[in-house]
């Protein structure tokens, strides 16, 4: 079932007011950093875990745990999870939020991206990002599972409690997973 824009905004507001996040997400360069706002005493995330790894963009990793208790039908879109965690994303003109172009304003429109073996460039967010430098979207179906490359975009990827969503700025020919 697709949510209308008004329903999505209402859901985001309800999640924000539910106390699952308290201001900006925590940022830290250590892998163990997590605000774990919806986590039980054992440290596991009872909602959806968020990991944003800026990779070569050299910014602190963002980790958070988003409460999904008020999500309709037990699922919530990845775009709503990220927005609730305070992670701002920007899609492309052609593909909207199905293709991530910027996270937290990075790479900025005036930021030169340098990748070995490639001509330096800036990201315009007009269509698909360059194959040599892009935001990769990952999911973990359970806390114990390995990261899997997402098969859908932020706006259509549905997540459930216990799952994780991750973004990593990927450069070159390697495709690292979030937090690796």
C-alpha positions as CSV (number, residue, x, y, z in Angstrom):
1,X,0.0,0.0,0.0
2,X,1.4,3.4,-1.0
3,X,1.2,6.3,1.4
4,X,0.1,9.7,0.3
5,X,2.5,12.6,1.0
6,X,0.2,13.8,3.9
7,X,0.0,10.3,5.4
8,X,3.8,10.0,5.2
9,X,4.3,13.4,6.9
10,X,1.8,12.4,9.6
11,X,3.7,9.2,10.2
12,X,7.1,11.0,10.3
13,X,5.6,13.5,12.8
14,X,4.1,10.7,14.9
15,X,7.4,8.9,15.0
16,X,9.3,12.0,15.9
17,X,6.9,12.8,18.7
18,X,7.0,9.2,20.0
19,X,10.4,9.9,21.7
20,X,12.4,7.6,19.6
21,X,14.9,10.3,18.7
22,X,16.1,13.2,20.8
23,X,17.5,15.8,18.5
24,X,20.3,15.1,16.0
25,X,21.6,11.6,15.6
26,X,24.8,10.7,17.3
27,X,27.9,10.8,15.1
28,X,31.2,9.2,15.9
29,X,34.0,7.7,14.0
30,X,34.1,4.5,16.1
31,X,32.1,1.5,14.9
32,X,30.4,1.0,18.3
33,X,28.8,4.4,18.3
34,X,25.0,4.2,18.5
35,X,22.3,6.3,20.1
36,X,20.2,3.1,20.5
37,X,17.1,5.1,21.4
38,X,14.8,2.2,20.8
39,X,17.1,-0.4,22.2
40,X,16.5,-2.7,25.1
41,X,19.1,-3.0,27.9
42,X,21.2,-5.5,26.0
43,X,22.1,-2.9,23.3
44,X,20.1,-4.4,20.5
45,X,17.9,-2.1,18.4
46,X,14.2,-2.9,18.9
47,X,13.3,-0.7,15.9
48,X,15.3,-0.2,12.7
49,X,19.1,0.4,12.9
50,X,20.6,3.2,10.8
51,X,24.2,3.4,9.6
52,X,25.5,6.1,7.4
53,X,29.2,5.8,6.3
54,X,30.5,8.8,4.4
55,X,33.5,6.7,3.1
56,X,35.9,8.9,1.1
57,X,33.9,12.0,1.9
58,X,35.7,12.0,5.3
59,X,32.8,12.8,7.7
60,X,31.8,11.0,11.0
61,X,29.7,7.9,10.7
62,X,26.1,8.3,11.8
63,X,24.4,5.5,13.7
64,X,20.9,5.5,15.3
65,X,18.0,3.2,16.2
66,X,14.6,4.4,15.0
67,X,11.5,3.3,17.0
68,X,9.0,1.7,14.6
69,X,6.2,1.0,17.2
70,X,3.8,3.4,15.5
71,X,4.5,2.2,12.0
72,X,1.5,1.3,9.9
73,X,1.2,-2.5,9.3
74,X,4.6,-3.1,11.0
75,X,6.6,-1.7,8.1
76,X,8.1,1.7,7.4
77,X,9.9,3.1,4.4
78,X,13.7,3.6,4.5
79,X,13.2,7.2,3.6
80,X,11.0,7.7,6.7
81,X,13.4,5.8,8.9
82,X,16.3,8.1,7.7
83,X,14.2,11.3,8.1
84,X,13.2,10.2,11.6
85,X,16.9,9.7,12.5
86,X,17.7,13.2,11.3
87,X,19.5,12.0,8.2
88,X,18.8,14.3,5.2
89,X,18.9,12.7,1.8
90,X,18.5,14.1,-1.7
91,X,17.4,12.1,-4.7
92,X,18.0,12.9,-8.4
93,X,15.9,15.0,-10.7
94,X,15.2,12.0,-12.9
95,X,14.7,9.3,-10.3
96,X,13.5,11.1,-7.2
97,X,14.2,9.4,-3.9
98,X,14.7,6.0,-5.6
99,X,18.4,7.0,-6.3
100,X,20.3,8.7,-3.5
101,X,22.4,11.6,-4.6
102,X,23.4,13.4,-1.4
103,X,23.3,12.5,2.3
104,X,23.7,15.4,4.7
105,X,24.5,17.6,1.8
106,X,27.4,15.5,0.7
107,X,28.9,15.4,-1.8
108,X,28.1,19.1,-2.1
109,X,27.2,20.5,-5.5
110,X,30.6,22.4,-5.5
111,X,32.6,19.5,-4.0
112,X,35.1,18.0,-6.4
113,X,35.1,14.2,-6.2
114,X,38.4,12.5,-7.0
115,X,38.6,8.8,-7.7
116,X,41.8,7.1,-8.8
117,X,41.7,6.5,-12.6
118,X,38.8,8.9,-13.2
119,X,38.5,12.5,-14.2
120,X,37.6,14.7,-11.1
121,X,33.9,15.8,-11.2
122,X,31.1,17.3,-9.2
123,X,27.7,15.6,-8.6
124,X,24.8,17.4,-10.3
125,X,22.0,15.1,-9.1
126,X,20.4,15.2,-12.5
127,X,20.2,11.4,-13.1
128,X,22.2,8.4,-12.1
129,X,25.4,9.2,-10.2
130,X,28.8,8.2,-11.7
131,X,29.6,4.5,-11.4
132,X,32.9,5.4,-9.8
133,X,31.3,7.4,-6.9
134,X,27.8,7.0,-5.5
135,X,25.7,6.4,-2.4
136,X,25.1,2.6,-2.1
137,X,21.9,1.5,-0.2
138,X,22.2,-1.6,2.0
139,X,19.8,-3.6,4.2
140,X,20.3,-6.3,6.9
141,X,17.2,-8.5,7.2
142,X,18.1,-9.4,10.8
143,X,20.7,-8.2,13.3
144,X,22.8,-11.4,12.7
145,X,22.6,-11.3,8.9
146,X,25.2,-9.9,6.5
147,X,24.5,-6.6,4.7
148,X,22.7,-7.1,1.3
149,X,22.6,-4.6,-1.5
150,X,19.1,-3.1,-1.5
151,X,16.9,-4.0,-4.5
152,X,14.7,-1.0,-4.1
153,X,15.1,2.8,-3.5
154,X,14.6,4.7,-0.3
155,X,11.0,5.6,-1.0
156,X,9.8,2.1,-1.7
157,X,12.1,-0.1,0.5
158,X,10.0,-1.3,3.4
159,X,11.7,-2.2,6.7
160,X,10.5,-4.0,9.8
161,X,11.7,-3.9,13.4
162,X,15.0,-5.8,13.8
163,X,16.2,-4.8,10.3
164,X,19.0,-2.3,9.4
165,X,19.4,0.2,6.7
166,X,22.7,1.6,5.6
167,X,24.2,4.1,3.2
168,X,27.8,4.2,2.3
169,X,29.5,6.6,-0.2
170,X,31.3,4.1,-2.5
171,X,34.2,5.1,-4.7
172,X,36.3,3.1,-7.2
173,X,35.6,-0.5,-7.9
174,X,35.1,-1.8,-4.3
175,X,31.6,-1.9,-2.8
176,X,32.2,-1.9,1.0
177,X,29.3,-2.4,3.4
178,X,28.3,0.3,6.0
179,X,30.7,0.5,8.9
180,X,33.3,-1.8,7.3
